[in-house]
Amino acid sequence: MAAQQDFTWHQGEDFPISLIYKLGPAGSEVPVDLTSYSLRMDVAADDGSILTILNDENIADTDPYTVGNQGDTTYEVTMGADGSIQILLGRALTLPGGPFVKYLAANPSRNTFSYDVFLRNPAGKQTKILFGTLTLIKSVTKWT
């Protein structure tokens, strides 16, 4: 079952998300070795536009609807044998030229986005592990 977590992100900040993925009976969960797993996180506007795709090295950004990161080779996600998941939403996404700035310019009253995170095990089974909203707080300073 996926967990829900809402985040607040300040424009111009690097925003790291750190998780530990565990499985097992309630109260006896243990971290999962994620070294052979893949992870993808998409962030979307309320109209369904995908603003960014965050992925580990095993997944290429190939979504034809992506604005911004499509086809990049920057891996924003790292995972470890200890169940650790590190996701980095880089500040460039929210600064001039980034997909969030373009969206906010066209939709000035909208600053809340949806996201979800899927994990794919070595056998190919996908599981949604996290979802929620990401509220972007606009900044006066636009330091690159």
C-alpha positions in Angstrom: 0.0 0.0 0.0 1.3 3.4 -1.0 2.0 6.0 1.7 0.8 9.6 1.3 3.1 12.5 2.0 2.6 16.1 1.1 5.7 18.4 0.7 6.4 22.1 0.5 9.2 23.2 -1.7 10.6 26.7 -1.9 11.5 28.0 -5.3 15.2 28.1 -5.9 16.0 25.5 -3.3 17.4 22.0 -4.0 14.8 19.7 -2.4 16.1 16.3 -1.3 13.6 13.5 -0.3 15.1 10.7 1.8 13.2 7.4 2.3 13.8 3.9 3.6 11.8 1.2 1.9 10.9 -1.7 4.1 8.7 -4.8 3.8 7.4 -7.4 6.2 4.7 -8.0 8.8 3.7 -4.9 10.7 6.2 -4.2 13.5 8.8 -6.5 11.9 9.5 -4.6 8.6 13.0 -4.9 7.3 14.8 -2.7 4.7 14.8 -4.1 1.2 18.1 -4.3 -0.8 17.2 -2.0 -3.7 20.4 -2.3 -5.7 18.6 -4.2 -8.6 15.4 -2.1 -8.4 14.3 0.9 -10.5 12.4 4.0 -9.4 10.5 6.7 -11.2 8.8 9.8 -9.8 6.6 12.0 -12.0 5.4 15.5 -10.9 2.2 16.7 -12.7 0.2 19.9 -12.8 -3.6 19.7 -12.1 -4.3 19.7 -15.9 -2.2 16.4 -16.2 0.9 18.0 -17.7 4.0 16.2 -16.6 6.4 18.8 -15.5 9.3 16.6 -14.6 10.4 12.9 -14.4 12.9 11.9 -11.8 14.5 8.5 -12.2 17.4 6.3 -11.3 20.0 5.1 -13.9 17.9 2.1 -14.9 15.1 4.1 -16.4 15.4 6.5 -19.4 13.2 9.6 -19.5 11.2 8.8 -22.6 7.7 10.0 -21.7 6.6 12.0 -24.8 4.5 14.4 -22.7 7.5 15.5 -20.5 8.4 19.2 -20.5 12.0 19.8 -19.5 13.9 16.6 -18.6 12.9 14.3 -21.4 15.8 12.2 -22.5 18.2 13.6 -19.9 21.0 11.5 -18.5 21.0 13.1 -15.1 19.8 10.6 -12.5 18.0 12.3 -9.7 17.5 9.0 -7.7 19.9 6.8 -6.0 19.0 3.6 -4.0 21.0 1.4 -1.7 21.3 -2.1 -0.3 20.1 -0.7 3.0 16.6 0.2 1.6 17.6 3.9 1.2 16.1 6.0 -1.5 17.5 9.5 -2.2 15.5 11.7 -4.6 16.7 15.2 -5.6 14.4 17.8 -7.0 17.0 20.3 -8.3 16.5 24.0 -8.0 16.9 24.4 -11.8 13.4 23.0 -12.1 12.0 26.1 -10.4 14.2 28.8 -11.8 13.9 30.7 -15.1 13.9 28.3 -17.9 12.7 25.4 -15.7 9.4 23.6 -16.3 7.8 24.9 -13.1 8.6 28.5 -13.9 7.0 28.1 -17.3 3.9 26.5 -15.8 3.6 29.2 -13.1 4.0 32.0 -15.6 1.0 30.6 -17.6 -1.0 29.7 -14.5 0.0 32.2 -11.8 -2.7 31.1 -9.2 -1.6 27.4 -9.3 1.3 26.3 -7.3 0.3 22.8 -6.1 1.3 19.8 -8.0 0.7 16.0 -7.7 3.4 13.4 -7.7 3.7 9.7 -7.3 6.7 7.3 -6.9 6.8 3.8 -8.4 9.4 1.1 -7.6 10.0 -1.8 -10.0 11.6 -4.9 -8.6 14.0 -7.1 -10.5 11.2 -9.4 -11.7 9.4 -6.4 -13.3 6.6 -6.0 -10.7 5.8 -2.3 -10.2 4.4 -0.9 -6.9 3.4 2.7 -6.1 5.2 3.4 -2.8 4.5 7.1 -2.3 2.1 9.8 -3.6 0.9 13.2 -2.6 1.1 16.9 -3.4 4.1 19.2 -3.8 3.3 22.9 -3.0 5.8 25.3 -4.5 6.3 28.5 -2.6 7.3 31.3 -4.9 10.6 33.2 -4.2 11.5 36.8 -4.9 15.2 35.8 -5.3 15.9 33.9 -8.6 19.6 33.1 -8.0 20.7 30.4 -10.5 
